[in-house]
Amino acid sequence: MGLVASDDSAPLAGIEQHSIDWVPLSERHGKPSNVGAIWFVGSLNLTGLATGVVTLSMGASLVWTVMATVLGSLFGTFFMAFHSAQGPQLGLPQLVQSRPQFGYLGAALTVWVFALVNYVAFNTSDALLSGQAMNTLTGIPNGIGYLLAAAVATVIALFGYEWIHRLNRWLTWPFVVITAVITVAALFGGGLPDGVWEAGPFKLAPFMLVFVFVAGFQLGWAPYVSDYSRYLRPDVPVRSTFWWTYLPSAISGIWVFVLGAVVSAGAPKGTDPVTALKLSADRLFGGFGTVAVVVLLVGLLSIMAINQYGGSLTMISIMDSFRSVKPTRTIRVATIGVMLAAVGTISTLVGIDQFNWFFSNVVVALTYLFIPWTAINLVDYFFVRRGQYVVKEIFNPDGIYGRWGWRGNLAYGIGLACMVPFMVITGLFVGPVAKLLSGVDYSIFVGLPVAGGLYWLFARSLDLATERQMVREEGLLEPVH
């Protein structure tokens, strides 16, 4: 496919023209602080709160749950933020940049399929929560509530990058104020049971379940985090993009995850996240529960839009790997429509009563799938190629990156295989090594070094001198700084 956007007609009032193509330097704009609003508001919603609700169901006390949440969020966000730093340099969506490691077809059949599952799974969780929120607020059936919420998210996703950024900037400070009041209600509203802040005995297995779950939630942004920094100028330093992603995402994530756990501690066992939030907020004063649900639902609409936008880019990327696709508005509308249908069907089958089970297992399973990828992608970018790629060759099926990148695929397969014995998916699978370790999940600490280390070893046979000469001749990218 070409590197310049092609569209059905002249630009339509603010609708983004690019999809998976390279963003020309003439269209680069903004500053690193712009991404801060995206990743701060990104967690302040019903899904972020539900993440905290789920953590408290994993068997640790509230105190140990909070400790594991803080550490898991700081850990997972670290890798996610380094992916964000790739955006300004490359000017490409995150997953397209996987082609140099996995190959033109290899990336489509491995990483991108997993990424599409990621988008569908997270948006299914969003659909369940948005439907329940609409039902709580208006009494309409959950399915209709989801469709109404998804319609708003679809419009935002269609307008794309600029409007997603703009919406999150508008929401930042109102959300800080309302979430702060919700926090006061949860902590001091009188609903917490006696002794809830007693740490109790430390149990490593549930502690690690929470750690991996929260780290995985934050790492779940990695396949599309640089999609929202790719319009920045390439001379933006890596450290600026990193910190403007890491701090807002880690701070807001820890805040809302801990808030969700506290809200859950004050609700009857098995209460869904939306109802638990309303009960907690109403203890501060009557009617505030409705306000809290409305505000976090609005935040959820923003994330639904991001997931629909990212899912659309991923589907276009997969199709483009088999047949050249022009980045038109028509195909964006069609792929967003496919996302809507898939998510609506799956959320209907799952149902809100199964939310905790579905969400917790999906996040952990996706964490396992993306751990080897994140190691390979970051090692390639920062240590092997050092940000130097031939952009035109990324879109050339017969180019220097090949159709099948054996180095990336082999490192990924071995890394994932080495993780399996250490995996713990509650109620579904416990690896043999994890069983010997009393159910403690160490897989995340196995997959990262194995996959990253093997890829670095395999990459030593690359002809980097020739590739860098091609990069200089193309003249589109500058050395990472």
C-alpha positions, -999 to 999 in steps of 0.1 A, spaced: 0 0 0 11 36 -4 25 58 23 2 88 15 -34 87 26 -60 81 -1 -96 88 5 -130 86 -11 -135 124 -14 -123 156 0 -117 158 38 -149 158 57 -150 183 87 -124 170 110 -125 133 102 -91 118 103 -77 109 68 -50 84 79 -53 49 91 -24 25 90 -2 46 67 28 68 76 20 103 89 39 128 68 61 153 86 40 182 73 11 169 94 30 163 126 19 186 154 13 188 192 35 183 222 43 153 245 20 166 272 -9 160 248 -7 123 253 -9 128 291 -47 134 290 -53 102 269 -36 80 294 -48 98 325 -85 97 315 -79 62 300 -84 45 334 -109 68 350 -140 49 338 -162 20 347 -137 -6 332 -109 8 353 -131 7 384 -142 -29 375 -105 -39 374 -102 -30 410 -135 -48 418 -121 -80 402 -88 -78 421 -105 -80 455 -122 -113 444 -88 -130 439 -83 -140 475 -60 -114 490 -70 -90 518 -77 -54 508 -43 -42 521 -24 -68 501 -46 -63 471 -37 -26 472 0 -34 475 -1 -58 446 -21 -33 426 5 -5 430 34 -27 421 16 -44 392 6 -10 377 40 5 380 55 -26 363 31 -30 334 30 7 326 68 8 323 67 -13 292 36 3 278 52 38 281 83 28 261 60 16 233 44 51 233 78 66 228 80 49 194 51 69 179 68 102 172 99 86 156 81 62 133 48 80 126 31 46 123 5 27 143 20 4 168 13 -29 153 24 -21 117 59 -16 133 58 -53 142 65 -63 105 103 -58 108 104 -84 136 76 -108 125 74 -103 87 47 -89 64 25 -120 68 39 -133 100 28 -102 120 -7 -105 105 -11 -141 115 3 -139 150 6 -105 167 -23 -88 149 -48 -116 154 -40 -115 191 -43 -77 191 -77 -80 174 -88 -105 201 -75 -79 227 -97 -52 212 -128 -74 210 -123 -87 245 -118 -53 262 -147 -38 242 -169 -67 252 -161 -59 289 -169 -22 281 -201 -33 264 -212 -53 295 -205 -23 318 -220 3 295 -252 -17 291 -255 -23 329 -248 14 335 -276 25 311 -299 -1 327 -291 13 361 -297 49 350 -328 45 328 -341 10 332 -337 1 295 -324 -34 286 -287 -39 288 -284 -47 251 -301 -15 240 -280 4 265 -249 -10 249 -261 0 214 -267 36 225 -233 38 242 -216 22 212 -233 47 188 -216 76 206 -183 58 207 -185 50 170 -188 86 161 -157 95 182 -138 66 166 -148 76 131 -135 112 136 -103 96 150 -70 108 164 -76 145 169 -111 142 184 -100 114 207 -73 137 220 -96 167 223 -123 148 242 -98 135 268 -84 169 274 -119 182 280 -126 154 304 -94 155 325 -102 181 352 -139 173 356 -130 137 361 -103 145 387 -129 164 407 -157 138 405 -133 108 411 -119 126 441 -155 129 456 -162 93 448 -130 84 466 -141 103 497 -175 85 496 -158 51 493 -133 58 522 -155 78 546 -191 70 536 -194 43 563 -199 12 541 -166 -5 548 -167 -35 573 -148 -34 605 -112 -46 603 -110 -41 565 -77 -23 568 -60 -52 587 -34 -67 564 -38 -103 576 -14 -131 566 5 -126 534 -4 -151 507 19 -151 476 -4 -169 452 -33 -144 453 -8 -115 456 8 -126 423 -27 -131 407 -35 -95 414 0 -83 403 -2 -101 369 -38 -91 364 -31 -54 369 2 -54 351 -16 -72 322 -43 -45 322 -17 -18 318 2 -38 293 -30 -43 273 -25 -7 261 8 -16 245 -5 -28 211 -19 6 204 -3 31 227 19 47 201 -12 51 178 -19 82 199 16 97 198 23 91 161 14 126 150 40 142 172 72 156 156 100 130 153 124 153 172 104 147 204 128 130 229 120 95 240 121 105 276 94 131 271 69 108 255 78 81 280 71 102 311 40 119 297 26 84 292 40 66 322 31 90 350 -5 98 339 -13 62 332 3 47 363 -12 74 387 -47 72 373 -45 34 371 -35 30 407 -61 55 418 -91 39 401 -80 3 407 -76 9 444 -109 28 444 -126 -2 427 -112 -26 454 -124 -3 482 -159 1 466 -161 -37 463 -151 -42 499 -181 -21 509 -206 -39 488 -223 -73 492 -202 -102 478 -208 -108 440 -222 -73 434 -215 -61 398 -191 -31 395 -218 -6 384 -241 -14 413 -212 -14 438 -202 21 426 -237 34 430 -241 20 465 -208 35 476 -214 69 461 -250 72 474 -237 68 510 -221 103 507 -255 118 498 -286 106 480 -284 109 442 -246 111 440 -245 74 430 -263 84 397 -238 112 391 -209 88 397 -222 63 373 -229 89 346 -194 104 348 -176 71 347 -199 60 319 -188 90 299 -152 80 305 -161 45 293 -174 59 260 -140 75 254 -123 41 259 -149 23 238 -140 47 210 -103 41 214 -109 3 213 -131 6 182 -105 29 165 -77 5 174 -97 -26 163 -104 -9 130 -67 -2 124 -59 -38 133 -84 -53 109 -72 -30 81 -36 -40 89 -45 -77 86 -64 -72 53 -35 -51 39 -11 -80 46 -30 -102 21 -42 -75 -3 -33 -39 -6 -58 -17 11 -63 21 6 -69 39 40 -104 53 31 -132 64 53 -154 37 38 -132 9 51 -129 25 85 -167 27 88 -169 -10 76 -143 -23 101 -158 -3 130 -192 -19 121 -176 -53 123 -163 -45 157 -198 -34 168 -214 -66 156 -188 -89 171 -187 -72 205 -225 -70 207 -229 -107 200 -202 -118 225 -214 -95 253 -249 -109 249 -236 -144 252 -215 -136 283 -239 -114 303 -232 -91 332 -235 -119 357 -204 -135 343 -184 -102 340 -159 -108 368 -150 -143 355 -148 -132 319 -128 -100 325 -103 -115 349 -95 -145 327 -94 -125 295 -70 -100 308 -46 -126 322 -47 -147 290 -40 -117 269 -12 -107 292 5 -141 284 1 -135 246 16 -100 247 45 -105 271 68 -121 244 57 -96 218 64 -65 240 99 -79 248 107 -86 211 93 -53 199 111 -32 225 144 -50 221 143 -45 184 135 -9 186 158 2 214 187 -22 212 189 -38 177 177 -13 151 177 17 175 146 32 159 160 30 124 136 14 99 130 18 62 94 29 62 86 20 26 99 -15 31 74 -19 60 47 -17 34 65 -38 8 55 -76 10 86 -85 -9 109 -60 9 139 -65 32 117 -74 62 103 -105 43 70 -122 46 80 -144 76 104 -129 102 118 -161 116 137 -143 143 106 -127 158 83 -157 154 108 -182 168 116 -160 198 79 -154 204 70 -191 202 98 -202 225 91 -174 250 54 -183 251 62 -220 255 85 -213 284 58 -193 301 31 -221 299 44 -242 329 43 -210 351 8 -198 340 -22 -196 363 -57 -190 347 -81 -193 376 -105 -222 373 -91 -231 338 -54 -239 339 -25 -241 363 9 -250 348 29 -278 363 56 -255 377 30 -232 391 14 -262 409 48 -270 425 50 -234 436 16 -235 453 -2 -217 425 22 -187 423 23 -172 388 58 -162 377 52 -165 340 56 -128 333 92 -129 347 100 -158 324 85 -146 291 101 -112 291 138 -122 294 134 -154 273 117 -138 243 137 -106 244 170 -123 250 165 -149 222 154 -122 197 185 -101 205 206 -133 199 189 -141 167 191 -105 155 229 -106 155 228 -121 120 209 -91 106 226 -70 79 220 -37 99 247 -18 79 228 -22 46 195 -14 63 208 18 79 222 29 46 186 25 31 173 45 61 197 73 53 187 73 16 150 73 24 156 103 48 123 99 68 136 89 102 162 104 126 183 85 151 166 78 184 175 104 211 
